[in-house]
Amino acid sequence: MPSISLDELDLKIIASLSENSRIPITALSEMIGVPRTTVASRIEKLRKLGVIEGYTLKLNYRLLGYNYLAFILIKARRGKGISNQISLAKRIKRDSEKGKGFPWVQEAHVITGDYDILLKVRIREWDELTNFLIRYLARLEEVEHSLTLLTLTTVYEENNKLEFP
C-alpha cells in the first residue's frame, strides 16, 4: 500500500487528535490557528483516505478487572504457509470471544522468527490463562508449540499519541 503525502496542517491535526480524539473541532481550530471549516474538511479528507480509521479510548485495565497481561508466542505446524497462520490467529481470536473462562485476546500478529503468531492477552484470573493454554491451545492440531511470557510491570504502553518531528 503506497504512503499518503500529508502536509504540516494534516500532521498537526493528526497529532492533536491522537492526544485527544474527543476535542471539539472549534477548539482544535483555535489551537492550531486554522478556520473551523478547514479543520473539518481536512479531518473528513483524512478519514476518506483511510488515515483516520476510527476514534479510540484509553482504558484502565485493572479497574476493569484485567489484573494480568501476557504475551503468547505460537509456533504453527508447517506446510500451509502464511494463510494458515492468519486463519489460525483469526480462529484463536474468534474462539476466545466465545469461550467463557478465557483471557481477552487483545491483539494477534503474524510475526517472523522462531514463532509464527504473537498474542497479547489480558487476564482476570489465573484459571483463565490455564484454561486457554492447557485446555484450548494445546488441543489445536495447528499449534506445534507455545511460549507464554507474563508481564511483571508495564513501563510503557502505546496510547496512540503521535508526535511528528
Secondary structure as the mmCIF struct_conf table of DSSP 4:
data_model
#
loop_
_struct_conf.conf_type_id
_struct_conf.id
_struct_conf.beg_label_comp_id
_struct_conf.beg_label_asym_id
_struct_conf.beg_label_seq_id
_struct_conf.end_label_comp_id
_struct_conf.end_label_asym_id
_struct_conf.end_label_seq_id
HELX_RH_AL_P HELX_RH_AL_P1 GLU A 8 GLU A 19
TURN_TY1_P TURN_TY1_P1 SER A 21 ARG A 22
HELX_RH_AL_P HELX_RH_AL_P2 ILE A 25 ILE A 32
TURN_TY1_P TURN_TY1_P2 GLY A 33 GLY A 33
HELX_RH_AL_P HELX_RH_AL_P3 ARG A 36 LEU A 49
TURN_TY1_P TURN_TY1_P3 GLY A 50 GLY A 50
BEND BEND1 VAL A 51 VAL A 51
TURN_TY1_P TURN_TY1_P4 TYR A 61 GLY A 65
STRN STRN1 TYR A 68 ALA A 76
HELX_LH_PP_P HELX_LH_PP_P1 ARG A 77 ARG A 77
BEND BEND2 ARG A 78 LYS A 80
HELX_RH_AL_P HELX_RH_AL_P4 ILE A 82 LYS A 98
TURN_TY1_P TURN_TY1_P5 LYS A 100 GLY A 101
STRN STRN2 TRP A 104 VAL A 110
BEND BEND3 THR A 112 ASP A 114
BEND BEND4 ASP A 116 ASP A 116
STRN STRN3 ILE A 117 ILE A 123
BEND BEND5 ARG A 124 GLU A 125
HELX_RH_AL_P HELX_RH_AL_P5 TRP A 126 THR A 130
HELX_RH_PI_P HELX_RH_PI_P1 ASN A 131 TYR A 136
HELX_RH_3T_P HELX_RH_3T_P1 LEU A 137 ARG A 139
TURN_TY1_P TURN_TY1_P6 GLU A 141 GLU A 142
STRN STRN4 VAL A 143 LEU A 150
BEND BEND6 LEU A 152 LEU A 152
BEND BEND7 VAL A 155 VAL A 155
#
